Amino acid sequence: MRLRRNAADVGTDHGYLPAFLAINGLAEKIYASDVAEGPLENAKKTFEKLNVSDKINLIKSDGLENIPDDADEIFILGMGGFLISEILFDSKFIRNSSVHLILQPMTRSEDVRKFLWDNLFEIDRECCVEDGGRVYAVISAYYTGKKEYHSSFSYYVGEKMDFSGLIPSPEIKYAVKQTKIAKARIEGMKLEKDGNCREIEENIKKFENMYPAVKENLK
Ligand SMILES: C[S@@+](CC[C@H](N)C(=O)[O-])C[C@H]1O[C@@H](n2cnc3c(N)ncnc32)[C@H](O)[C@@H]1O
């Protein structure tokens, strides 16, 4: 994240991230939001317990609806990829190159990449985190207003992760998981006689040849 910006944690639940930002003085302003009362109550308790209530603005908001438009470091973490895409779709102020998005989909990260690229955002960095034996992508993105070509297999694994490790790193585990998902979708596409499956198939082959550790772990 960029330091000393105006951070917003959308879907904060227990408010752990905003509390961490406040305790460590990492942001200028901090907004913590959630759509539901229970999580807002959880976050309030966390902030009181950690003595940071005066440093965080707690907001009830469906997605980015009520987030002030001076927020420029926006976290949307721990939700499904489709919901994250819907939240981004509904907001205008994030379509600005000064706004930084940090997104961590629990599922369907391919939907998030497709949304970002189709809507003229650039993904500048990606990495993976591992929690409880599961791996998740963390996607950093900015609006550029420019359209660029990306292969349909890039939706699944992105273009910025490092898959070059030999030991099953979180990135390699993620690549294996996503390649399996892409292969399963290809089978569905074949049944529907969708000709686009050939392009994805060819790109998967290239990807496996480029990263032997991924190929090895797919067996
Ligand atoms: C699984 S929790 C994730 C909490 C935290 N962000 C994390 O990563 O640990 C998802 C949270 O998103 C909230 N949420 C779901 N839909 C939302 C929406 N449209 N706008 C804001 N928050 C939403 C839920 O109420 C819940 O508190």
The ligand as an SDF file (V2000), in Angstrom:
LIG
                    3D

 27 29  0  0  0  0  0  0  0  0999 V2000
  -15.7140  -12.4380    4.8400 C   0  0  0  0  0  0  0  0  0  0  0  0
  -15.8690  -10.8230    5.4380 S   0  0  0  0  0  0  0  0  0  0  0  0
  -14.2660  -10.1640    5.0710 C   0  0  0  0  0  0  0  0  0  0  0  0
  -13.7760   -9.2690    6.1450 C   0  0  0  0  0  0  0  0  0  0  0  0
  -12.4390   -8.6200    5.9120 C   0  0  0  0  0  0  0  0  0  0  0  0
  -12.4860   -7.6980    4.7930 N   0  0  0  0  0  0  0  0  0  0  0  0
  -11.3810   -9.6670    5.7070 C   0  0  0  0  0  0  0  0  0  0  0  0
  -10.8330   -9.7720    4.6130 O   0  0  0  0  0  0  0  0  0  0  0  0
  -11.0840  -10.3850    6.6580 O   0  0  0  0  0  0  0  0  0  0  0  0
  -16.8730  -10.0030    4.2210 C   0  0  0  0  0  0  0  0  0  0  0  0
  -17.5060   -8.7370    4.7540 C   0  0  0  0  0  0  0  0  0  0  0  0
  -17.9860   -8.0090    3.6300 O   0  0  0  0  0  0  0  0  0  0  0  0
  -19.2260   -7.4280    3.9870 C   0  0  0  0  0  0  0  0  0  0  0  0
  -19.9580   -7.1170    2.7500 N   0  0  0  0  0  0  0  0  0  0  0  0
  -20.6130   -7.9740    1.9310 C   0  0  0  0  0  0  0  0  0  0  0  0
  -21.1700   -7.3020    0.9090 N   0  0  0  0  0  0  0  0  0  0  0  0
  -20.8470   -5.9940    1.0790 C   0  0  0  0  0  0  0  0  0  0  0  0
  -21.1450   -4.8080    0.3660 C   0  0  0  0  0  0  0  0  0  0  0  0
  -21.8850   -4.8150   -0.7530 N   0  0  0  0  0  0  0  0  0  0  0  0
  -20.6540   -3.6300    0.8330 N   0  0  0  0  0  0  0  0  0  0  0  0
  -19.9090   -3.6030    1.9770 C   0  0  0  0  0  0  0  0  0  0  0  0
  -19.6170   -4.6910    2.6960 N   0  0  0  0  0  0  0  0  0  0  0  0
  -20.0790   -5.8740    2.2560 C   0  0  0  0  0  0  0  0  0  0  0  0
  -19.8800   -8.4690    4.8860 C   0  0  0  0  0  0  0  0  0  0  0  0
  -20.9010   -7.9090    5.6880 O   0  0  0  0  0  0  0  0  0  0  0  0
  -18.6810   -8.9840    5.6740 C   0  0  0  0  0  0  0  0  0  0  0  0
  -18.5220   -8.2600    6.8630 O   0  0  0  0  0  0  0  0  0  0  0  0
  1  2  1  0
  2  3  1  0
  2 10  1  0
  3  4  1  0
  4  5  1  0
  5  6  1  0
  5  7  1  0
  7  8  2  0
  7  9  1  0
 10 11  1  0
 11 12  1  0
 11 26  1  0
 12 13  1  0
 13 14  1  0
 13 24  1  0
 14 15  1  0
 14 23  1  0
 15 16  2  0
 16 17  1  0
 17 18  1  0
 17 23  2  0
 18 19  1  0
 18 20  2  0
 20 21  1  0
 21 22  2  0
 22 23  1  0
 24 25  1  0
 24 26  1  0
 26 27  1  0
M  CHG  2   2   1   9  -1
M  END
$$$$
